[in-house]
Amino acid sequence: MNFSPRTLAIILHDILVATLAWLAAYWLRFNLSMPPEYQAAALSTLAWVVPLQAVVFWRFGLYRGLWRFASLPDLKRIVLAVGLAALLIPLVLVLFRVSAVVPRSVLILDPLLLVVLMGGSRLAYRAWKEHRLASVLHPDSKPVLVAGAGSAADFLLRELARNPAGFHVVGLLDDSRDKQGRLVQGIPVLGVLDDVAAVAKKMEVDDIVLALPSAAHEVRRRITQACADAGLNVMTIPSLEDLVAGRVSVASLRRVELDDLLGRDPVQLDDSGLHQLLTGQVVMVTGAGGSIGSELCRQIARYAPAKLVLFEQSELALYAMEQELPQRYPGMQIVPVIGDAKNAAWVNQVMAAQRPSVVFHAAAYKHVPLMENANAWEAVRNNVLGTQVVAAAAQAHGVGKFVMISTDKAVNPTNVMGATKRLAEMTCQAMQQASGTRFVSVRFGNVLGSSGSVIPKFQKQIEAGGPVTVTHPDITRYFMSIPEAAQLVLQAGLMGEGGEIFVLDMGEPVKIAELAKLMIRLSGADESQIRIDYTGLRPGEKLYEELLADDESTLPTPHPKLRVAQARAADAAWLAVCMAWLDGNGLHDEATVKRQLKAWVPEYQPESGMS
């Protein structure tokens, strides 16, 4: 062990404490009025007692730990060392025929005092280093409640003690009955989570920190809603794994975001299977700069493909991905390609040059109102013809698997965008052959924060002071996070044998009006400050979205979040007629496009979403 100045200071401290404890034992024995003869005995025996205790303390390793992290194991070592010394002291005094009189009560009082002084000084030092008395030392810090009294809360309290960051915790809330009235790091558990409003009012608290990183999202949503209703500022901590690993600190306390509330449990992926599908392979992603396409690229890059081909029509989006991926995954070969999915010659040339074994087709026009009227013809060409062009090129150049990103709007569609994605699914089904490229479609709903999503729009409206515009009080949508959607797309791509339409488990639908109210409350405002305006359904929009059409059923898969839709299939003869119409030289107006969509997709009801 290094004999540092700090170690020397600790040894001197313990020698001083041992001296004081021995003398204090005599004083207490005689009620603080020690006779002169016992004073002489107390002083003369110090020369035997203190060196003996110092040797025992050294042998028990009391000087190897750091006082800043003093804990129960340190206290245990102190008790054992002091106990052994207490047994040795009378033995040594007898063996060396020390004539001083040592009362038996002194031999009992001394170890008790020594444990209190040695252990107390260490714990006091730790408390001082951790700013345990933050409310006294930092009177300008804000009182906060912590939701949760488990491991994450314990870690949070320790971190806040070391780095108050402007807060001091006055109480905890937890649904466990066993924890009620208990203390965690000296902080009391004041009630259950549903008591948050009453406890916050009683303790005069305006802020609450959610220390529930592993709790179900429904629990987090419930407590956040209760906090928002009570006018509390809600913050959350990073995951417990990140905190413990030191990847983030309490400085990372942040406001609760919708991902925290609308997300779901982590996706369990078949990593070994995905490694076989992607690792060391050439993978191509169309629409690689879009919300889903870009996240697919990030998820695919984790599996170290030999080459990742980014096919994207937007120069700006492609440039952003070309800059991001090499920084996050150095050494991986990136091939950025500008191109239009409808350009068959260019798509074939790219595939001939790059020879991908897997293609993820995310390129599409997805914004419902924009595609509904004047842009209907371009929507059909891009979403259907573009899919057929990329799929045909994949077949021609020996691609093993082709995964097409679809949407829940393809079910009983009321808009052009949904009908075109249903046609894209039918196109993949019609192109499936007994051998060769395996075509798989993956159907899911809205993703949080995607381009065109309602959530970034709400955030901007709230930042501007409102109003927040919602189309209808009863409109509902399914939501999942972009990473979860991308992971499930990869998993479906791995599982697909050809011709399937996979349906993702989207959880429970969310009322958009309730979502807007929650976002307003999370911003620290209420509906009297930021109002909600109902603007009416937009062209092609319907109140409720579905994941399966009425005449469809689903089959389970080995993955709990994926099912297979048994949808009406299409054949090669239909595909030939469809492509001939789409690839013709003529331009078609909105009415003609919708009539043709209705002929090919009988469940398409363009007027039902307009009422």
C-alpha positions as CSV (number, residue, x, y, z in Angstrom):
1,M,0.0,0.0,0.0
2,N,1.3,3.5,-0.9
3,F,2.1,5.5,2.2
4,S,0.7,8.8,1.0
5,P,0.3,12.0,3.0
6,R,-3.4,11.3,3.0
7,T,-2.8,7.9,4.6
8,L,-0.6,9.5,7.2
9,A,-3.3,12.0,8.0
10,I,-5.8,9.2,8.4
11,I,-3.5,7.3,10.7
12,L,-2.8,10.4,12.8
13,H,-6.6,11.0,13.0
14,D,-7.2,7.5,14.3
15,I,-4.4,7.8,16.8
16,L,-5.9,11.0,18.1
17,V,-9.4,9.5,18.1
18,A,-8.1,6.4,20.0
19,T,-6.4,8.7,22.6
20,L,-9.6,10.7,23.1
21,A,-11.8,7.6,23.3
22,W,-9.5,6.1,26.1
23,L,-9.5,9.3,28.1
24,A,-13.2,9.8,27.5
25,A,-13.9,6.3,28.9
26,Y,-12.2,7.3,32.1
27,W,-14.1,10.6,32.3
28,L,-17.4,8.9,31.7
29,R,-16.6,6.2,34.3
30,F,-16.2,8.9,37.0
31,N,-19.0,11.2,35.7
32,L,-16.6,13.7,34.3
33,S,-14.9,14.2,37.7
34,M,-11.8,11.9,37.5
35,P,-9.7,11.4,40.7
36,P,-6.0,12.4,40.3
37,E,-4.8,8.8,40.7
38,Y,-6.9,7.6,37.8
39,Q,-5.8,10.6,35.7
40,A,-2.3,9.3,36.0
41,A,-3.4,5.7,35.2
42,A,-5.3,6.9,32.1
43,L,-2.2,8.8,30.8
44,S,0.3,6.1,31.6
45,T,-1.7,3.3,29.9
46,L,-2.0,5.4,26.7
47,A,1.5,4.3,25.8
48,W,0.3,0.7,25.7
49,V,-3.2,1.0,24.4
50,V,-2.9,3.4,21.4
51,P,0.1,1.7,19.7
52,L,-1.6,-1.7,20.1
53,Q,-4.8,-0.3,18.5
54,A,-2.9,1.4,15.7
55,V,-1.2,-2.0,14.8
56,V,-4.5,-3.8,14.8
57,F,-6.1,-1.1,12.6
58,W,-3.3,-1.3,10.2
59,R,-3.5,-5.1,10.0
60,F,-7.3,-4.9,9.3
61,G,-6.7,-2.7,6.3
62,L,-8.5,0.4,7.6
63,Y,-6.3,2.6,5.5
64,R,-6.9,1.1,2.1
65,G,-10.3,2.5,1.5
66,L,-11.4,6.0,0.6
67,W,-13.4,7.9,3.2
68,R,-15.4,9.5,0.4
69,F,-16.9,6.1,-0.3
70,A,-17.2,4.9,3.3
71,S,-19.9,2.3,3.6
72,L,-21.1,-0.7,5.6
73,P,-18.1,-2.9,4.8
74,D,-15.8,-0.2,6.2
75,L,-17.9,0.0,9.4
76,K,-17.7,-3.8,9.7
77,R,-13.9,-3.7,9.5
78,I,-13.8,-0.9,12.1
79,V,-16.0,-3.0,14.5
80,L,-13.9,-6.1,14.0
81,A,-10.6,-4.2,14.5
82,V,-11.8,-2.4,17.6
83,G,-13.3,-5.6,19.0
84,L,-10.0,-7.4,18.6
85,A,-8.1,-4.6,20.1
86,A,-10.5,-4.5,23.1
87,L,-9.7,-8.2,23.7
88,L,-6.0,-7.7,23.4
89,I,-5.7,-4.6,25.7
90,P,-6.3,-6.4,29.1
91,L,-4.1,-9.3,27.9
92,V,-1.2,-6.9,27.0
93,L,-1.6,-5.0,30.3
94,V,-1.4,-8.2,32.3
95,L,1.5,-9.7,30.3
96,F,3.6,-6.6,30.6
97,R,2.7,-6.2,34.3
98,V,1.4,-2.7,33.8
99,S,0.6,-1.5,37.4
100,A,-1.9,1.3,36.4
101,V,-5.5,0.7,37.5
102,V,-7.9,0.2,34.6
103,P,-11.6,-0.1,35.6
104,R,-13.5,-2.8,33.8
105,S,-16.1,-0.3,32.7
106,V,-13.3,1.6,30.8
107,L,-12.5,-1.6,28.9
108,I,-16.2,-1.7,27.8
109,L,-16.7,2.0,27.2
110,D,-13.5,2.5,25.1
111,P,-14.4,0.2,22.2
112,L,-17.9,1.7,22.0
113,L,-16.6,5.2,21.9
114,L,-14.0,4.3,19.4
115,V,-16.5,2.7,17.0
116,V,-18.7,5.8,17.2
117,L,-15.8,8.2,16.7
118,M,-14.0,6.3,13.9
119,G,-17.1,5.3,12.0
120,G,-18.9,8.6,12.6
121,S,-16.0,10.7,11.3
122,R,-15.7,8.6,8.1
123,L,-19.5,8.9,7.5
124,A,-19.5,12.6,8.3
125,Y,-16.7,13.1,5.8
126,R,-18.6,11.3,3.1
127,A,-21.7,13.2,3.9
128,W,-19.7,16.5,3.6
129,K,-18.2,15.4,0.3
130,E,-21.5,14.4,-1.0
131,H,-23.2,17.6,0.2
132,R,-25.8,15.6,2.1
133,L,-27.0,18.8,3.7
134,A,-27.6,20.4,0.4
135,S,-30.6,22.4,1.6
136,V,-28.4,24.0,4.3
137,L,-25.2,24.3,2.3
138,H,-27.0,25.5,-0.8
139,P,-30.1,27.4,0.3
140,D,-30.8,28.4,-3.3
141,S,-31.3,24.8,-4.4
142,K,-34.8,23.6,-5.3
143,P,-36.7,20.9,-3.4
144,V,-37.7,18.0,-5.5
145,L,-39.6,14.7,-5.1
146,V,-38.3,11.5,-6.7
147,A,-40.8,9.0,-8.1
148,G,-39.4,5.5,-7.4
149,A,-37.5,4.1,-4.4
150,G,-35.5,1.4,-6.0
151,S,-31.9,1.0,-7.3
152,A,-32.2,3.9,-9.7
153,A,-33.5,6.2,-7.0
154,D,-30.7,5.1,-4.7
155,F,-28.1,5.9,-7.4
156,L,-29.8,9.2,-8.1
157,L,-29.7,10.3,-4.5
158,R,-26.0,9.5,-4.3
159,E,-25.3,11.4,-7.4
160,L,-27.3,14.4,-6.3
161,A,-25.5,14.3,-3.0
162,R,-22.2,14.6,-4.7
163,N,-23.4,17.0,-7.3
164,P,-26.6,18.8,-6.2
165,A,-27.1,20.4,-9.6
166,G,-29.4,23.0,-8.0
167,F,-31.7,20.4,-6.3
168,H,-32.2,18.7,-3.0
169,V,-34.5,15.7,-2.5
170,V,-37.2,16.1,0.2
171,G,-39.1,12.8,-0.3
172,L,-39.7,9.7,-2.4
173,L,-42.8,8.1,-3.8
174,D,-43.2,4.4,-4.6
175,D,-46.1,1.9,-5.1
176,S,-44.4,-0.8,-3.0
177,R,-46.2,-1.2,0.3
178,D,-43.1,-2.5,1.9
179,K,-41.2,0.7,1.3
180,Q,-43.8,3.1,2.8
181,G,-42.3,5.1,5.7
182,R,-38.8,3.6,5.0
183,L,-35.7,5.7,4.3
184,V,-33.5,5.5,1.2
185,Q,-30.2,7.3,1.8
186,G,-31.9,9.1,4.7
187,I,-34.8,10.3,2.5
188,P,-38.3,9.1,3.5
189,V,-40.8,7.4,1.3
190,L,-43.8,9.7,1.7
191,G,-46.5,7.8,-0.3
192,V,-47.5,6.0,-3.5
193,L,-47.1,7.4,-7.0
194,D,-50.8,8.4,-7.1
195,D,-50.2,10.6,-4.0
196,V,-47.9,12.9,-6.0
197,A,-50.3,15.9,-6.1
198,A,-51.0,15.9,-2.3
199,V,-47.4,15.2,-1.4
200,A,-46.1,17.9,-3.7
201,K,-48.5,20.5,-2.2
202,K,-47.6,19.5,1.4
203,M,-43.8,19.6,0.7
204,E,-44.1,22.8,-1.4
205,V,-42.5,21.2,-4.4
206,D,-42.7,22.2,-8.0
207,D,-40.4,19.6,-9.5
208,I,-40.4,15.8,-9.6
209,V,-37.8,13.4,-11.1
210,L,-38.9,10.0,-12.4
211,A,-36.4,7.4,-11.3
212,L,-38.3,4.6,-13.0
213,P,-36.0,3.6,-15.9
214,S,-37.2,0.0,-16.0
215,A,-40.9,0.6,-15.2
216,A,-43.6,-0.2,-17.8
217,H,-44.4,2.8,-20.0
218,E,-48.0,2.7,-18.8
219,V,-46.7,3.4,-15.2
220,R,-44.5,6.2,-16.5
221,R,-47.4,7.6,-18.5
222,R,-49.7,7.5,-15.5
223,I,-47.4,9.3,-13.1
224,T,-46.4,11.8,-15.7
225,Q,-50.1,12.6,-16.4
226,A,-50.7,13.0,-12.7
227,C,-47.7,15.3,-12.4
228,A,-48.8,17.3,-15.4
229,D,-52.3,17.6,-13.9
230,A,-50.8,18.9,-10.7
231,G,-48.8,21.5,-12.5
232,L,-45.4,19.9,-11.7
233,N,-42.3,20.1,-13.8
234,V,-41.5,16.5,-14.7
235,M,-37.9,15.4,-15.3
236,T,-36.4,11.9,-15.8
237,I,-33.1,10.2,-15.5
238,P,-31.2,8.2,-18.1
239,S,-31.4,4.5,-18.0
240,L,-29.9,2.9,-14.8
241,E,-27.4,1.0,-17.0
242,D,-26.1,4.3,-18.4
243,L,-25.9,5.8,-14.9
244,V,-24.1,2.9,-13.4
245,A,-21.7,2.6,-16.3
246,G,-20.8,6.3,-15.9
247,R,-21.8,7.1,-19.5
248,V,-24.0,9.9,-18.3
249,S,-24.3,11.8,-15.0
250,V,-27.1,13.5,-13.1
251,A,-26.3,16.6,-15.2
252,S,-28.2,14.6,-17.8
253,L,-31.5,15.1,-15.9
254,R,-33.9,16.2,-18.6
255,R,-37.6,17.0,-19.1
256,V,-39.8,14.0,-19.9
257,E,-40.3,13.6,-23.6
258,L,-43.0,11.7,-25.5
259,D,-40.6,8.9,-26.4
260,D,-40.4,8.1,-22.6
261,L,-44.2,7.8,-22.5
262,L,-45.3,6.4,-25.9
263,G,-42.4,4.0,-26.3
264,R,-42.7,0.4,-25.4
265,D,-40.5,-2.4,-24.0
266,P,-37.2,-3.0,-25.9
267,V,-37.4,-5.1,-29.0
268,Q,-35.8,-8.6,-28.6
269,L,-33.9,-9.2,-31.8
270,D,-32.5,-12.4,-33.2
271,D,-29.0,-11.1,-33.3
272,S,-27.4,-14.3,-34.5
273,G,-29.9,-14.5,-37.4
274,L,-29.4,-10.8,-38.3
275,H,-25.6,-11.2,-38.3
276,Q,-26.1,-14.0,-40.9
277,L,-28.4,-11.7,-42.9
278,L,-26.3,-8.5,-42.7
279,T,-22.8,-9.0,-41.5
280,G,-20.2,-9.0,-44.3
281,Q,-23.0,-8.5,-46.9
282,V,-23.7,-5.7,-49.3
283,V,-26.9,-4.0,-48.2
284,M,-28.9,-1.4,-50.1
285,V,-31.4,1.0,-48.6
286,T,-33.6,3.2,-50.8
287,G,-35.0,6.4,-49.3
288,A,-31.9,6.2,-47.1
289,G,-32.1,9.8,-46.0
290,G,-35.7,9.6,-44.7
291,S,-36.9,9.0,-41.2
292,I,-37.2,5.3,-41.4
293,G,-34.5,4.8,-44.1
294,S,-31.9,6.7,-42.1
295,E,-32.6,4.7,-38.9
296,L,-32.5,1.5,-40.9
297,C,-29.0,2.5,-42.0
298,R,-27.9,3.1,-38.4
299,Q,-29.4,-0.2,-37.3
300,I,-27.9,-2.1,-40.2
301,A,-24.5,-0.5,-39.6
302,R,-24.3,-2.1,-36.2
303,Y,-24.1,-5.5,-37.9
304,A,-21.0,-4.5,-39.9
305,P,-22.1,-5.1,-43.5
306,A,-19.3,-5.2,-46.1
307,K,-20.9,-2.3,-47.8
308,L,-23.9,-0.1,-47.3
309,V,-25.4,1.5,-50.4
310,L,-27.5,4.6,-49.7
311,F,-29.9,5.3,-52.5
312,E,-31.7,8.7,-52.0
313,Q,-33.4,11.3,-54.2
314,S,-32.7,14.2,-51.8
315,E,-29.2,15.6,-52.1
316,L,-29.3,17.2,-48.7
317,A,-30.6,14.1,-46.9
318,L,-28.0,11.9,-48.6
319,Y,-25.2,14.3,-47.7
320,A,-26.3,14.3,-44.0
321,M,-26.2,10.4,-43.9
322,E,-22.8,10.4,-45.8
323,Q,-21.4,12.6,-43.1
324,E,-23.0,10.9,-40.1
325,L,-22.4,7.2,-40.7
326,P,-18.5,7.2,-41.2
327,Q,-18.2,9.1,-37.9
328,R,-20.4,6.6,-36.0
329,Y,-19.1,3.5,-37.8
330,P,-15.5,4.2,-39.0
331,G,-14.1,1.8,-41.4
332,M,-17.5,0.7,-42.9
333,Q,-17.7,1.3,-46.6
334,I,-20.5,3.7,-47.5
335,V,-21.7,4.2,-51.1
336,P,-23.9,7.3,-51.5
337,V,-26.1,7.2,-54.6
338,I,-28.4,10.0,-55.8
339,G,-31.3,8.6,-57.8
340,D,-35.0,8.3,-58.5
341,A,-36.5,4.8,-57.7
342,K,-38.6,5.1,-60.9
343,N,-35.5,5.4,-63.1
344,A,-35.1,1.7,-64.1
345,A,-31.9,2.2,-66.1
346,W,-30.1,3.9,-63.2
347,V,-31.4,1.5,-60.5
348,N,-30.3,-1.5,-62.6
349,Q,-26.9,0.0,-63.2
350,V,-26.4,0.7,-59.4
351,M,-27.4,-2.9,-58.5
352,A,-25.2,-4.4,-61.2
353,A,-22.2,-2.4,-59.9
354,Q,-22.8,-3.0,-56.2
355,R,-24.4,-6.5,-56.2
356,P,-26.5,-6.1,-52.9
357,S,-27.7,-9.3,-51.3
358,V,-30.4,-7.5,-49.3
359,V,-32.5,-4.4,-50.3
360,F,-34.7,-2.4,-47.9
361,H,-37.1,-0.3,-49.9
362,A,-38.1,2.7,-47.9
363,A,-38.4,5.3,-50.7
364,A,-42.0,6.6,-50.9
365,Y,-44.2,9.7,-50.8
366,K,-45.9,9.4,-47.4
367,H,-47.6,12.7,-46.6
368,V,-51.4,12.0,-46.9
369,P,-52.8,15.5,-47.7
370,L,-50.0,16.4,-50.1
371,M,-50.5,13.2,-52.1
372,E,-54.3,13.4,-52.1
373,N,-55.3,15.7,-54.9
374,A,-53.1,17.4,-57.4
375,N,-50.2,15.1,-56.7
376,A,-52.1,11.8,-56.9
377,W,-50.6,10.7,-60.2
378,E,-47.0,11.3,-58.9
379,A,-47.9,9.4,-55.7
380,V,-49.0,6.4,-57.6
381,R,-46.0,6.4,-59.9
382,N,-43.5,6.9,-57.1
383,N,-45.0,4.4,-54.6
384,V,-46.1,1.7,-57.0
385,L,-43.9,2.0,-60.1
386,G,-40.9,2.9,-58.0
387,T,-41.5,-0.3,-55.9
388,Q,-41.8,-2.4,-59.1
389,V,-38.7,-1.0,-60.7
390,V,-36.5,-1.6,-57.6
391,A,-38.0,-5.0,-57.0
392,A,-37.5,-6.0,-60.7
393,A,-33.9,-4.9,-60.5
394,A,-33.4,-6.9,-57.3
395,Q,-34.7,-10.0,-59.1
396,A,-32.5,-9.4,-62.2
397,H,-29.4,-9.0,-60.1
398,G,-29.8,-11.9,-57.7
399,V,-30.8,-10.0,-54.5
400,G,-31.6,-12.6,-51.8
401,K,-34.2,-10.6,-49.9
402,F,-36.3,-7.5,-50.7
403,V,-38.1,-5.8,-47.8
404,M,-40.7,-3.1,-48.6
405,I,-41.8,-0.6,-46.0
406,S,-45.6,-0.3,-46.0
407,T,-48.1,1.5,-43.7
408,D,-51.2,0.9,-41.7
409,K,-52.9,3.4,-44.1
410,A,-52.9,0.6,-46.6
411,V,-55.7,-1.1,-44.7
412,N,-59.2,0.0,-45.9
413,P,-57.5,3.1,-47.4
414,T,-59.4,6.3,-47.5
415,N,-56.5,8.2,-49.2
416,V,-54.3,8.0,-52.3
417,M,-51.2,7.4,-50.2
418,G,-52.7,4.4,-48.4
419,A,-54.1,2.9,-51.7
420,T,-50.7,3.2,-53.4
421,K,-49.0,1.4,-50.5
422,R,-51.6,-1.4,-50.8
423,L,-50.7,-1.6,-54.5
424,A,-47.0,-1.7,-53.6
425,E,-47.7,-4.6,-51.3
426,M,-49.7,-6.4,-54.1
427,T,-46.8,-5.7,-56.4
428,C,-44.4,-7.5,-54.2
429,Q,-46.8,-10.4,-53.8
430,A,-47.3,-10.7,-57.5
431,M,-43.5,-10.7,-58.2
432,Q,-42.9,-13.5,-55.7
433,Q,-41.7,-16.7,-57.5
434,A,-40.9,-20.2,-56.3
435,S,-37.2,-19.4,-56.2
436,G,-35.1,-16.3,-56.4
437,T,-35.6,-13.0,-54.6
438,R,-37.9,-13.3,-51.5
439,F,-40.2,-10.3,-51.2
440,V,-41.4,-9.2,-47.8
441,S,-43.6,-6.2,-46.8
442,V,-43.8,-4.7,-43.4
443,R,-46.8,-2.7,-42.3
444,F,-46.8,-0.3,-39.3
445,G,-48.2,3.1,-38.1
446,N,-46.8,6.5,-37.2
447,V,-43.3,6.8,-35.8
448,L,-42.4,9.4,-33.2
449,G,-40.6,12.4,-34.7
450,S,-40.6,11.3,-38.3
451,S,-40.8,13.8,-41.1
452,G,-44.4,15.0,-41.4
453,S,-45.3,13.6,-38.0
454,V,-47.7,15.5,-35.9
455,I,-45.4,15.7,-32.9
456,P,-42.7,18.0,-34.3
457,K,-45.5,20.2,-35.6
458,F,-47.1,20.4,-32.1
459,Q,-43.6,21.2,-30.6
460,K,-43.2,24.1,-32.9
461,Q,-46.7,25.4,-32.2
462,I,-46.2,25.2,-28.5
463,E,-42.8,27.0,-28.7
464,A,-44.6,29.7,-30.6
465,G,-47.2,30.1,-27.9
466,G,-50.0,28.2,-29.8
467,P,-52.6,27.5,-30.8
468,V,-52.0,23.8,-31.3
469,T,-54.1,22.6,-34.2
470,V,-55.8,19.1,-34.1
471,T,-58.0,18.0,-36.9
472,H,-60.7,16.3,-34.8
473,P,-61.3,15.7,-31.0
474,D,-61.7,11.9,-31.6
475,I,-58.9,11.2,-34.1
476,T,-56.6,8.4,-33.0
477,R,-53.3,7.1,-34.2
478,Y,-50.8,4.3,-33.4
479,F,-47.3,5.3,-32.5
480,M,-43.9,3.7,-32.0
481,S,-40.4,5.0,-31.9
482,I,-38.2,5.2,-35.0
483,P,-35.6,2.8,-33.6
484,E,-38.2,0.3,-32.6
485,A,-39.8,0.4,-36.1
486,A,-36.4,-0.1,-37.8
487,Q,-35.5,-3.0,-35.5
488,L,-38.8,-4.7,-36.2
489,V,-38.3,-4.2,-39.9
490,L,-35.0,-5.9,-39.7
491,Q,-36.5,-8.8,-37.7
492,A,-39.4,-9.2,-40.2
493,G,-36.9,-9.1,-43.1
494,L,-35.0,-11.9,-41.4
495,M,-38.1,-14.0,-40.8
496,G,-39.8,-13.5,-44.2
497,E,-39.8,-16.4,-46.6
498,G,-41.4,-14.6,-49.5
499,G,-44.8,-13.0,-50.2
500,E,-45.7,-12.2,-46.6
501,I,-47.0,-8.9,-45.2
502,F,-45.8,-8.5,-41.7
503,V,-47.9,-6.4,-39.2
504,L,-46.1,-4.8,-36.3
505,D,-47.6,-4.8,-32.9
506,M,-48.3,-1.0,-32.5
507,G,-49.7,-1.3,-29.0
508,E,-52.8,0.8,-28.1
509,P,-53.9,3.7,-30.2
510,V,-53.4,7.2,-28.9
511,K,-55.9,10.1,-29.1
512,I,-54.2,13.0,-30.8
513,A,-56.1,15.6,-28.7
514,E,-54.9,13.9,-25.5
515,L,-51.4,13.8,-26.9
516,A,-51.6,17.6,-27.6
517,K,-52.9,18.3,-24.1
518,L,-50.1,16.2,-22.5
519,M,-47.4,18.0,-24.6
520,I,-48.8,21.4,-23.5
521,R,-48.7,20.3,-19.9
522,L,-45.2,18.9,-20.2
523,S,-44.1,22.3,-21.6
524,G,-45.1,23.9,-18.3
525,A,-48.2,25.5,-19.7
526,D,-51.9,24.6,-19.6
527,E,-54.8,24.9,-22.0
528,S,-55.7,28.4,-20.7
529,Q,-52.3,29.6,-21.9
530,I,-52.0,27.5,-25.1
531,R,-55.3,26.6,-26.6
532,I,-56.2,23.7,-28.9
533,D,-58.0,24.5,-32.2
534,Y,-59.9,21.8,-34.1
535,T,-59.5,22.3,-37.8
536,G,-61.4,19.4,-39.3
537,L,-60.2,16.3,-41.1
538,R,-57.9,17.0,-44.0
539,P,-58.2,15.5,-47.5
540,G,-57.9,11.7,-47.3
541,E,-57.7,11.6,-43.5
542,K,-59.7,9.2,-41.4
543,L,-60.5,9.1,-37.7
544,Y,-59.2,5.7,-36.9
545,E,-56.4,3.7,-38.4
546,E,-56.4,0.0,-38.7
547,L,-53.6,-2.6,-39.0
548,L,-55.7,-5.3,-40.8
549,A,-58.4,-5.0,-43.4
550,D,-61.8,-6.5,-42.7
551,D,-61.2,-9.5,-45.0
552,E,-57.8,-10.2,-43.6
553,S,-56.7,-12.4,-40.7
554,T,-53.3,-12.8,-39.1
555,L,-51.0,-15.6,-38.2
556,P,-48.6,-15.5,-35.3
557,T,-44.9,-15.7,-35.7
558,P,-42.1,-16.7,-33.3
559,H,-41.7,-13.0,-32.5
560,P,-44.3,-11.5,-30.1
561,K,-44.4,-8.2,-31.9
562,L,-44.8,-9.5,-35.4
563,R,-47.8,-11.2,-37.1
564,V,-48.4,-12.1,-40.7
565,A,-51.4,-10.7,-42.5
566,Q,-53.3,-13.1,-44.8
567,A,-54.2,-10.5,-47.4
568,R,-55.7,-10.8,-50.8
569,A,-52.9,-11.6,-53.2
570,A,-52.3,-10.4,-56.8
571,D,-50.9,-12.3,-59.8
572,A,-48.5,-11.6,-62.6
573,A,-51.2,-10.8,-65.1
574,W,-52.6,-8.0,-63.0
575,L,-49.1,-6.7,-62.4
576,A,-48.4,-6.4,-66.1
577,V,-51.6,-4.4,-66.7
578,C,-50.8,-2.2,-63.7
579,M,-47.3,-1.4,-64.8
580,A,-48.3,-0.8,-68.4
581,W,-50.7,1.9,-67.2
582,L,-48.2,3.4,-64.8
583,D,-45.3,3.4,-67.2
584,G,-47.2,4.9,-70.1
585,N,-46.5,8.3,-71.5
586,G,-49.8,9.9,-70.5
587,L,-50.6,12.0,-67.5
588,H,-53.8,11.3,-65.5
589,D,-55.9,13.7,-63.5
590,E,-56.9,13.1,-59.9
591,A,-60.4,11.7,-60.8
592,T,-58.9,9.1,-63.2
593,V,-56.2,8.1,-60.7
594,K,-58.8,7.5,-58.0
595,R,-61.1,5.5,-60.3
596,Q,-58.2,3.2,-61.2
597,L,-57.1,2.8,-57.6
598,K,-60.7,1.9,-56.7
599,A,-60.8,-0.7,-59.5
600,W,-57.6,-2.4,-58.2
601,V,-58.1,-1.9,-54.5
602,P,-61.9,-2.4,-53.9
603,E,-61.6,-1.6,-50.2
604,Y,-60.4,1.9,-51.1
605,Q,-63.1,4.4,-50.1
606,P,-61.9,7.9,-51.1
607,E,-65.0,9.6,-49.7
608,S,-65.3,8.0,-46.3
609,G,-62.4,9.9,-44.8
610,M,-63.8,13.2,-46.1
611,S,-67.1,13.1,-44.1
